[in-house]
Amino acid sequence: MPGSVEVVPVTNRRQLETFIRLPWKIYKGDPNWVPPLLVEQRTTLDTKKNPFFLHSKIQNYLAFRNGDLVGRISAIIDDNYNDFQQQNSGFFGFFEAINDMAVSRALFSEAAKWIRQQGMDRMLGPTNPSTNTVLGLLIDGFDIPAVLQMPYNPAYYVDLVEDFGLTKAHDLYAYYMEDIVPISDKIQRVAELVRKRKNVTVRPVNMKKLKEEIQLIKSVYNDAWERNWGFVPWTDEELEYMAADLKMAAIPDLVLFAYVDGELAGWSLALPDLNQAMRHINGRLFPFGLLKLLWYSKKTDMLRVLNLGVRKKFQGMGLDAVFYYETYTRGNKHGFHRGEFSWILEDNHPMRNAMENWGAKIYKTYRLYGQDI
């Protein structure tokens, strides 16, 4: 008979490094798993370096059986989320485990216990670590690698999560499109009409003035998305943290601002799918990983459209069509022939209708789970 499962809190750097490296064991031999950058994982989970933890707290756990590492989980409280959403919720995240319900039950039980001890009455997840970053459990589309900053997990994780009694809170969709599907005449016509009638201008981000540009992004984001499920405003510190990643990965011509009569109306962000390059470096930048990353990133043929937001006063006038058209045509000129649009909320019907009218199709679904505790 297998031994009992022991779940222990992570209390030191050595344990945290063990926590970070567990996925290499879980996904060994899985051709669709893209190893994350170890340095990025360390920074994400560093409560002194990641500004998310200025308003949040985390407790990480490791699971062992007979001395063997068999799972991990994080329990997370985001005070900004609860304040804005008027909820009393905690989150679980960074969940990984072997295919064993005794292991997953022990991990979820420990996470729920800690969240309850913080005075919360509901557990949601997975968020890694927040609703503004990597979130959701992949529930279909397991045969295709994840794109940049999107999660991936084995199919059996669905059974492990649902076995504990966690149920669907919300679904998120990823849409896919290739440039063999031409941009629709309707999108092109609407984009041209909106430009003329509303005096719309579009410009790329100015990377030399990134600090100022980030503030523009914040003003759009916190206006456009505040009604969305799971929304939590970015802080200035989080935006500065994000800017460092943006500077490394972005192609300025694909980070766009739209203006109506000279007033900022919206922005969109598309990034190269660097996961195509990261597959070749096994999470390590040194000694040769960085060179490989630079080499393979030149061969990347796919974009991920992460954000497309229009301020409330400008919604409904067709600016989304302008962004779609610009992203498609500019991306094509830069050698990108495929794109993922993610994530899109299941009840965001205007965005979903636009995607489908354009010719994009849902090819992956991610689920947020919840449970009263």
BANU-955081 format. One record per residue: x, y, z of N, C-alpha, C in turn; residue in three letters. Coordinates in pm, whole numbers, plus 32768, in hexadecimal, padded with zeros to 4 digits. Last residue first. Layout:
% residues N
XYZXYZXYZALA ...
This chain:
% residues 373
79D78AC9808A7A268A8080ED79FD8AA5817EILE 79558A997F4779458AD77FCB79908A838032ASP 7A198A9F7E2479DA8A4D7E8B79CC8A9F7F0BGLN 7A6A8AA67CC47A4F8AE07D457A0C8A7F7DA4GLY 7B3F8ACC7BA27AEB8A7D7BFC7AD78AC77C80TYR 7B5D8B297A577B728B537AE17B0E8B077B37LEU 7BDA8A8C79347B6F8A9979987BA58AC97A1DARG 7C068AB077D77C428AB1785D7BD38ACC78C2TYR 7C138A1C769B7BBF8A5377057C088A44778ATHR 7C6F8A4A75457C908A2175CD7C308A64762FLYS 7C058AA4745D7C4F8A2674577C8189F874DFTYR 7B158B5C73B17B3F8B2D74357B8D8AAB7424ILE 7B848C10728F7B368BA572CC7B6F8B827356LYS 7B5E8D2771AE7BA58CE072187B488C7A725AALA 7ACF8DBF70FD7AFB8D3C70CF7B4B8CEF7136GLY 7A498EA1713F7ACB8EB170FE7AFE8E2D70C6TRP 79748E4371C9795A8E85714979DB8E9670F8ASN 79FD8DED72AB79C18D897251799E8DC471CAGLU 7A4D8EE0731F7AAF8E7872FE7A778E187294MET 79538F5B734679B68F9872ED7A1C8F3172C0ALA 78E18EAD740078A28EBD737C79048EF97318ASN 79908ED774D679868E53749979498E5C740DARG 795D8FE4751379E28FBB74E779DE8F3474A1MET 78488FD2755A7876902B74EE7900900374B9PRO 784A8F0F762F78118EEE75AC78398F50753EHIS 78D78E9E771E78F98F1876D578CC8F067643ASN 78B28DB377A3783D8E097794785E8E917755ASP 79AF8D3D77A679428CF7776278C88D50774BGLU 7ABD8E1D77647A588DE877BF79E58DA87771LEU 7BE78DC976CD7B698E1276BB7B008DCF7711ILE 7D4C8DFC77027CD28DAD77067C588E0676F4TRP 7D8E8DEC75A17D6E8DAE76227D968E0C7694SER 7DBA8D89746B7D7B8DF974B07D4B8DC37537PHE 7ECC8D2D73A97E6D8D0674127E3B8D857455GLU 7F268D0E724F7F0F8D5D72C77EB08D1A7328GLY 80128D0471407FAE8CC471967F9B8D1C7211ARG 80D78D8870C2806F8D4F706D80028D0770BCHIS 81B98E8B70C381658E37711880EC8E0B70C7PHE 82598F42703B82728EB4702982228E587084GLY 82189049704382899020709682A28F897091HIS 813590526FAB81AE90906F75822A90666FC4LYS 80818FDB705C80A48F976FE081248FCF6FA4ASN 806890A5711B80A29023713F80D08FD770C5GLY 7FE6916A7085806D918270B780B290FF70DBARG 7EF190E770507F4691136FE27FD5912C7010THR 7E9090A571567E9B904070EB7F00906C7082TYR 7E92919C71DA7EE2912D720E7EF990C371A3THR 7DDE9232713B7E69925D714A7EC291EA7179GLU 7CEE919E71587D2991B370D57DBE91D770DFTYR 7CC591AC726E7CD2912A722A7D1B913B71A5TYR 7CB192C572947D1E927A72D27D3291F3728DPHE 7BC792F572017C44933971DE7CBB92ED7216VAL 7B0F925E728E7B2D923972037BAF927A71D5ALA 7B0492EC737C7B3C9265737D7B60923972F0ASP 7A7D93D3733B7B0E93DA73497B4F9350734DLEU 796993E5732679B2939872C17A49939F72CBGLY 78D7945773EC78E594A57371793A945F7307MET 78CC93D174DC785993C77484786494157403GLY 797B94B475B47950942E759078D694337535GLN 79CA95A3761579E2958C758879B69501755APHE 799B95A377227958960C76D4796A95F9763DLYS 7A4394CD777D79B194BE7778796E9527771ELYS 7B60947E76B27B2294C777227A8B94CD770EARG 7BB49340764A7B8293C2761E7B3C94047696VAL 7CB79250761E7C58929676747C35931E763DGLY 7D4B912F76067D0D918D75AA7CA091D275FBLEU 7E5B905776417DFF90BD76707DC9910F75FDASN 7EE08F8775B77EC18F7D76467E538FDC7672LEU 7F118EC874B17ED08F4774CE7E9C8F3F755DVAL 80338E2D74587FC58E2574B87F918EB374CEARG 80A18DB77319808B8E22737980248DF573E0LEU 81978CF2727181148CFF72B081128D727313MET 828C8CA7721B822C8CCE71B481A08CE971ECASP 83E18CC2726683598CBE729B82F68CF37234THR 84E48CDD722484978C8071D284048C7671FFLYS 85548D7B72E0854E8DB1725884F88D5A71FDLYS 855E8CD573B884F68D3B73B884E88D7C732ESER 86408C3B738E85BE8C00736D854D8C68736DTYR 870A8CF873DF870A8CB8735B867E8C877335TRP 86C98D3C74E586D18DA4747F86C88D6973F2LEU 86D98C3E755A865C8C88755F865B8CF474F2LEU 87E78BFF753587808BAE74F286FB8BF974ECLYS 88558CC175DC88768CC1754C880E8C7274FELEU 87E88C6F76D187C88CF2769B87E48CFB7606LEU 885A8B6E76FA87CB8B7F76E587A68C0576A7GLY 895E8B3F773E89428B5476AF88AF8B717692PHE 897A8B1D785489D98B75780E89B28B94777DPRO 88508BE4788A88E18BD77888890A8B447894PHE 873E8BD0789487788C34783B880F8C23782BLEU 86668ABE78A286E78AF678CD871E8B577866ARG 85878A33784D857A8A8C78BF85F88AD578E9GLY 85CB89A9776385B2895E77DF85B589B7785BASN 85E98A0A766686508A2F76C8863889F27752ILE 852489E275A885A989B07588860F89C775F7HIS 843D8A6175EC843A89CE75EA84C7899375DDARG 84638B6B75BA84828B39764084808AA07648MET 84008B9374B884928B9474CD84B68B547553ALA 82F38B7E74E6832D8B31747883C48B297486GLN 82C68C3975A882C88BAD75D183028B547563ASN 82A98D2C753383328D03755183398C757588LEU 81E78DA2745D81DD8D2C74B482688CF474CEASP 81F28F05746B821D8E88742D82108E15748FPRO 80C78FB174D481538F8D74E981758F0F7499LEU 7FF490C674CE80109044749480A5902874A4ALA 7F0E919B75587F939161756C7F9990D7752DLEU 7E6892D575397E6D924475257EFE9217752ESER 7D8F93D775B87E1393A175987E07930B757FTRP 7CCE950B759C7CE2947D75B57D7194547596GLY 7CBF9623759B7C4495D6759D7C59954275BDALA 7D35976675D37D5396D875DF7CD2968875F2LEU 7CDB985A74E37CCC9829756C7CE497927571GLU 7CDE98A773D97D5298C7742A7D4B989774BAGLY 7BF5983973707C0498CC73777C7398F473D8ASP 7C5A9722740F7BE5975A73CB7BE997F173DFVAL 7D67963C73F37D3596BD74207CBB96E473CETYR 7E0C9515745F7DAC955574057D7795D47445ALA 7F44947074687EE894CC74A97E8D9508743EPHE 7FE1932C74697F9F939B74247F4493ED747FLEU 80DC9268741B80A1929E749780659324746FVAL 8157922D733580E491DA735780AA91FB73E0LEU 823892C3731981D192D372B18152928472D0ASP 82E6926673E4829A92E273F4822692F17393PRO 82DB912E745B82FB917073DD82A791EF73DDILE 834090C575A482E6910975478329913374C6ALA 83F39053765C83AB8FFD75FF83649046758FALA 8472911576FC84BF90A576C6847890607653MET 83A891C57743841E91F976FD846C918976BALYS 82FF912177D182D2915A77528349918976FFLEU 839290F278B783759082785C834E90B577D2ASP 838C91F8791C840D91B6790283FC914178A3ALA 827E9228794382C4927078DA834A923078B8ALA 8236919C7A25820C916879A3825C91A87932MET 829E924B7AE282D091C17ADC82B191837A54TYR 81F993227AB5828993317A9F82CC92A87A92GLU 810792AC7B04811992D87A7A81AD92EC7A59LEU 813092847C13811C92107BBC813192357B2AGLU 8142938E7C6A81B593357C7B81A992BA7C20GLU 804293EE7C3680B494277BEE812E93CA7BF5ASP 7F5B92D87C1C7F9E93427C66801093787C12THR 7E3492867B677EC592807B767EF592F27BD0TRP 7CFB92187BF17D5192807BB57DE592637BCAPRO 7C6490ED7B8E7CA291337BFE7D02919B7BC4VAL 7B5690207B1C7BAD90947B0B7BE590C47B90PHE 7AA68F4B7B1F7B2C8F357B517B898FAC7B49GLY 79ED8FB67A0979FA8F547A757A8D8F497A9DTRP 79EF911579C17A099089799F7A1290327A1CASN 79E3921D79F6796591D27A027978913D79E9ARG 7AE3927D79C27AB592787A4D7A31922C7A5FGLU 7B63929C78CD7B4A921378FE7B02920C7985TRP 7B8093AD788C7B3F9351782F7B1492CD786DALA 7C04942579687B829455793B7B3993E878ECASP 7CF293A679887C9D93B379FF7C1493ED79DFASN 7D5893BA787F7D3B933978BC7CD79348792FTYR 7D8194CE78577D24948278027CF894037849VAL 7E39950B791E7DBC955779187D54950F78C2SER 7F0C945A78E27EC2944E79607E3B94937957LYS 7F6794C677F17F30943E77F57EDB942C7871ILE 7FC995B778507F5995B777F27F15952E77F0LEU 8099955678EA802D959D792D7FB295A878D2GLN 813D94F27823810194957882808D94D778CDILE 819995DA77AB813D9584776180F6952277BEGLU 824B9639786A81D29686784C816B96317805GLU 83089569785882CB958A78D9824995D778C4LYS 8360956D774D830D94FE777E82C7951E7801LEU 83D3960176848383964576EB832795E07730LYS 8444955675D7849E95B67618845796047687LYS 837494CE756583C2948875CC842494E47614MET 82459526751982C995657515831C952A7586ASN 816094597465819C948474E3822494C474CAVAL 80C694D97335810894727386814094AE7406PRO 7F7D956872FD800F95727300804895007353ARG 7E6795DD724B7EA6956C72917F3D957F728BVAL 7D4396A9724F7DCF9695722C7E0896267282THR 7C05970271DB7C5696A472297CE496A071F3VAL 7B18979B719F7B9E97D671A17BFB978371FBASN 7A2D971D71747A4D973F71FF7AD7977E720ELYS 7A1E96F0706179AF973470A679D497657130ARG 7B129672701D7AE796EC6FDB7A809738702ELYS 7B25959170C97B9495EF70BD7B6496767086ARG 7A34950F708F7A49954971147AB995B0710FVAL 7A6494B86F8879F695136FA47A0A955B702ALEU 7B3894066FA97B4A947C6F547AE094E56F72GLU 7ABF934570507B37938B707C7B4B940D702CALA 79EE92E96FAC79CF932E702A7A4793807059VAL 7A8392706EDC7A2692DF6EC07A0993306F3EARG 7B0F91A86F687B58920E6F1E7B0092896F04GLN 7A3F910E6FCD7A9D914D70297AE591C06FE4ILE 79CD90BD6ED77980910C6F3779DB91556F97LYS 7A8790216E5D7A6690A06E1E7A1E90FB6E80ASP 7B718F876F417AEC8F936F037AD7901E6EC7SER 7CAF8F156EE77C618F6C6F3D7BDD8F8C6EF7ILE 7CC28DBC6E7D7CD78E4C6E677C818E9D6EC7PRO 7D5E8CB46EF87CD88CEE6EFE7CE88D856EEDVAL 7E648C9F6EFC7E268C656E857D918C8A6E83ILE 7EB48CFE6FEE7E9F8D626F857E748D256F00ASP 7DF08C6470F17E648C6770997E4A8CC97027GLU 7D868C6872457D728C8F71B97DF68C89716FMET 7CD08C2073707D448C0873197D218C30728ATYR 7C828C7674C27C5E8C6D74357CDD8C6373E1TYR 7C3A8BFA75FA7CA78C2575A27C7A8C0D7512ALA 7B5C8C5477047B778C1776827BF68C507643TYR 7AFB8BF878477B468C5677F57B698C0E7773LEU 79F08BD479307A458B9F78C67A828C117875ASP 79C08BC87A9179BD8C137A147A178BCE79AFHIS 79918B037B50796F8B8E7B7079628BE07AEFALA 794A89AD7B7C79628A1A7B1E79378AA17B57LYS 79BD892F7CBC796389327C48797E89AF7BF4THR 7A59884B7D967A5F88CD7D527A0A88C77CD3LEU 7A6887507DFD79E987967E0B79EA88227DD2GLY 7B3D86B47DCB7B3D86F77E4C7ABA87437E64PHE 7B0F86627CC57B0185FF7D317AF986417DBAASP 7B5D873D7C337ACD87277C487AB386BE7CB3GLU 7C75871F7C387C3687997C6C7BA3877E7C8EVAL 7C9A86237BC17CCE863E7C477C8886B67C86LEU 7C2686447AC37BED85E37B217C1B85FE7BB0ASP 7CD787047A5C7C4887227A647C0586C57ACAVAL 7DC9867F7A527DB786E77AB77D24870C7AC8TYR 7DD385DB79767DA285A179F37D9286087A62TYR 7E49866E78A87DB6866078A97D83862C792FALA 7F50874879227F1E86C878F07E8686C078FBPRO 7F6288A378B97F60883A791F7F3187B878E2ASN 7FBB89F6788E7FAE897078547FB0890C78C6TYR 7F688B57786B7F898ADC78B57F798A5E7860PRO 801D8C5C77C77FA08C1177D67FC28B8B7816MET 81098CE3778B80BB8D0C7800802F8CD07804GLN 810A8C83763881488CD676A080E48CFE770CLEU 80468B57760880908BCB75DB80C18C197655VAL 806489F27633802F8A75765A80858AE4761FALA 805088F475338097893F759B805589C575B9PRO 7F43881375117F89888674D77FD188D17546ILE 7EA2875B75847EFF8729751F7F50879874DDASP 7DDE87BA76297E5A878C76687EC687647604PHE 7CE0882C760F7D4E885D75BD7DD6883575F3GLY 7C438876774E7C46883476CB7CB588747678ASP 7C8388E8783D7C25887778417C10883777B8ILE 7D75898578FD7D56895778767CF988DF787FLEU 7D198A6879EE7D4289DE79D87D1889B7794BLEU 7D868BB87A3A7D2F8B5679FC7D6E8ACD79F1GLY 7E878CAD79F47E1A8C737A427DCB8C0E79F0LEU 7F818D927A207F648D1179E37EF68CCC7A34VAL 7EFC8EC87A737F718E837A3A7F468E0079F8THR 7E298F357AF37E6C8F8A7A907EE28F457A4EASN 7DDE8E897BB47D888E8F7B3F7DC08EEB7AD3THR 7F1C8DFA7C237EA78E507C2C7E528E497BAFSER 800C8D687C0C7FC48D607C8B7F418DAC7C8EPRO 7F328C977BB47FC28C857BC580118D077BB1ASN 7E0D8BF47C177E4A8C717BEC7EDD8C6A7C0FTHR 7D1D8AEF7BD67DA38B1C7BFB7DC68BA67BC4PRO 7C398B807CCF7CB98B687C8E7CAC8B0C7C15GLY 7BB88BCB7E187BB18BCF7D867C398BAA7D4CLEU 7AFD8BA07F3B7B7D8B867EF87B658B827E63MET 7A628C5F803F7A5B8C1D7FBC7AE78C0D7F84ARG 7A858CE981257A198C8681257A088C40809EASP 7B9D8D4E81F67B568D4781777AE98CDC817DMET 7C468D5E82D17BC38D9E82DA7B738D9D825AGLY 7D248CCB82CB7D378D5A82AF7CB28DA582B0GLN 7CC38BCC82E57D018C09835B7D1B8C9E8348GLN 7C7B8B9B81DD7C118BAB82427C498BEF82BFARG 7D798B7B81727D248BE881427CB58C0581A7ILE 7DC98A9081FA7E138B0D820C7DBE8B8581E3TRP 7D0689DA81967D1589F382267D5A8A788240LYS 7D3C89D880857CBA8A0980B67CC18A2B814BALA 7E3C896280897E2989E980547DA78A258088ALA 7DFE886880F47E5A88BF813B7E4C8950810CGLU 7D51880380317D23881080BD7D7C88728109SER 7DF487F67F527D8388537F537D4F886B7FE1PHE 7EA9872C7FAD7ED787B27F897E6588187F8FLEU 7E04864E7FD77E55868180457E8287118029ALA 7D9A862B7ED77D42864A7F477D8F86877FBBARG 7E8285E87E477E3B86667E297DDD868C7E9BSER 7EC384EF7EC07F21855F7EC07ED785E37EACVAL 7DE584567E8A7E0C84687F167E6B84DF7F23ALA 7DE1844F7D767D8084A47DBB7D9F84B47E4FMET 7EDC84667C977EB9841E7D127E5D84787D64ASP 7FB484A87BC97F29847F7BB57EFD84267C29ASN 807185AE7C6B806785307C237FD385097C1AILE 804287127C43803E86957C908042861C7C33ALA 802B886D7C7B806488007C2B806187837C81GLU 7FC289B97C897FA2892E7CAB7FE488CF7C47PHE 7FD18ACB7C90804E8A7E7C7E803A89EB7CA4PHE 7EC48B137D7D7F108B227D017F8B8ACA7D01GLY 7D938B847E0E7DFF8B217E067E448B337D80PHE 7D238CA57EC77D3F8C5D7E4A7D9F8BEA7E63PHE 7C098D287F7F7C968D097F6E7CA68CB77EF0GLY 7B128E287FB37B448DB07F707BDB8DA47F7BSER 7A368ED67FDB7A858EA4804B7AC38E1F801FASN 79F190017F1B79EA8F727F397A408F527FB3GLN 79F590ED7E8279A090E07EF97985904D7F18GLN 7AA9911A7DBF7A3990C37D9E79D590B47E10GLN 7B6091BE7E487B1D91EF7DD07A9F919E7DB2PHE 7BB091227F267B7E91AA7F387B2D91D87EC0ASP 7C0890377EAC7B9590337F067B5A90BD7F1CASN 7CE3909C7E187C7490567DD67BF8905A7E2FTYR 7D8590FF7EE37D4E915B7E7E7CD9911D7E34ASN 7DCF90177F6F7D79907B7FB07D3B90DB7F4BASP 7DE48EDB7F287DFB8F597EE07D9B8FC07F19ASP 7E7A8DC07FA27E178E257FC17E3E8EA57F7AILE 7EB58C6B7F557ED08CF87F387E5B8D4E7F65ILE 7F6E8B447F5B7EF58B867F8C7F118C1C7F8DALA 7FF48A607E707FFF8ADF7EB77F758B0B7EE4SER 807E89147E5F800F89717E50803189F17E9AILE 80F987D57DE7810C885B7E20808D88AB7E0EARG 8179867E7DF2811B86E97DD1813F876D7E13GLY 823585C17E3381C685967DDC816386067DBAVAL 837185557E91832185CB7E7582B485A77E0FLEU 839B844B7F78839C84797EED834184F27EDCASP 837683F1807B83ED8441805F83F584767FD1GLY 827B837C807182F28326808483728370805FASN 821684967FD581EA840F7FFA826683B77FFFARG 81D085F47FF8822E85837FF081E685028012PHE 819287397F82815A86B87FAC81C186497F94ALA 81B8888A7FE881EC88157FA081AC87987FD8LEU 813189D67FCC81368952800D817288EA7FAETYR 81348B358017814E8AC57FBC815A8A44800CASN 80708C42804980AE8BD4809180BA8B5F8030GLN 80688DA4802380698D1E7FE980A68CBB804BILE 7FC18EE17FF980188E83804280038DF8800BLYS 7FB790367F7F7F8E8FAA7F817FEB8F587FD9SER 801E91287F467F9291267F717F5C90967F7DHIS 811D90EF7F08810991677F598079916D7F8CLEU 8123901F7E59811F8FFD7EE7812090777F42PHE 814290907D6380C090567D8480B490407E1APHE 824E90CB7D4381F8912F7D84816A91007D9EPRO 83498FEE7D8A82CF8FF87D3C826F90597D81ASN 84128FF47E4F842C902C7DCA83AE90427D78LYS 83BC8F7D7F3784008FFE7F42841690427EBBLYS 83518E8B7EF582F78EED7F3383388F757F45THR 837E8DE07DDA83CD8E287E3D83778E987E78ASP 82FF8D6D7D0982DE8D397D8F832E8D7D7DFELEU 836B8DF47C2E82DA8DF47C4382B68DCD7CD1THR 84798DAE7C45844F8E397C5D83BA8E407C7ATHR 846F8C9D7C0684A68CC97C8784798D577CA8ARG 84098CA77B0383BB8C677B6E83EB8C927BF7GLN 84DE8D207A7F845D8D647A8584068D2A7AF4GLU 85A48C617A9785BB8CE47AD385378D317AE1VAL 85358B8E7A02854A8B807A92855A8C077AD5LEU 843B8BAE791684C08BDC793D84CE8BD279D5LEU 83818A7A78E6838C8B0A7901841C8B2F7922PRO 836F898E77E083AA89B2786283B28A487875PRO 824B8930775382B9898E773B82F489B577C2VAL 81BE880176ED81DF8858775D825688AF7738TRP 81A087507622815387CC7619816A882A768FASN 822686647653825886BA75E78211874175DFPRO 828B85E4777A8214861E773E8240868276D2ASP 836F858D77FC83438542778882C785797744GLY 830A860C792F837685C778E8833D85737875LYS 825E869779CD824A869E793C82B8865778ECTYR 82B286697AD68228864C7AAF821A863F7A17ILE 83BD86C67AD4839F863A7AF2831486137ABELYS 83A087CF7A9A83F987807A4483E686EA7A5DTRP 82FD88307B6F82C388147AEA831C87C37A8DPRO 83BA88597C4D836487E17C44832B87C97BB8LEU 844889457C6A847B88E07C0B842288657BFCARG 83C889DA7D3083D18A0F7CA883F589A37C43ILE 83EF89367E14836889587DE6836C89817D53PHE 8503894A7E2B84C588C77E13843988D97DDBTHR 85118A577E68854E8A287DED8518899D7DC8GLU 84938A517F6084558A9B7EF3848F8A707E6DLEU 854A89C07FF784C689857FDD848189CD7F69GLN 86178A7E7FF6862E89F87FBE85A989B47F9DARG 85A78B57807B85C88B617FED85DD8AD87FADARG 84928AF5815585198B25813985358B1F80A3ASN 83958A93817683C28AF781D6844F8B2C81BATHR 82728A01810C82F58A3080DD83208AA28137VAL 81CC890C81D481D9899481A1826789B28174PRO 817887C0816481C7881781BB81CD88A48181VAL 80C2869C817280C787228135810E877E8196VAL 80DA854B812F810085B4818E810C86388142GLU 801484318102804684AC80C5806385118133VAL 807582DF8155802083558161806583CF8124SER 80DF81E8805E80E3822D80DE808782A680DFGLY 802D80E27FB5807C815D7FB68077819F803EPRO 80547F8880008000800080008058807D8000MET 
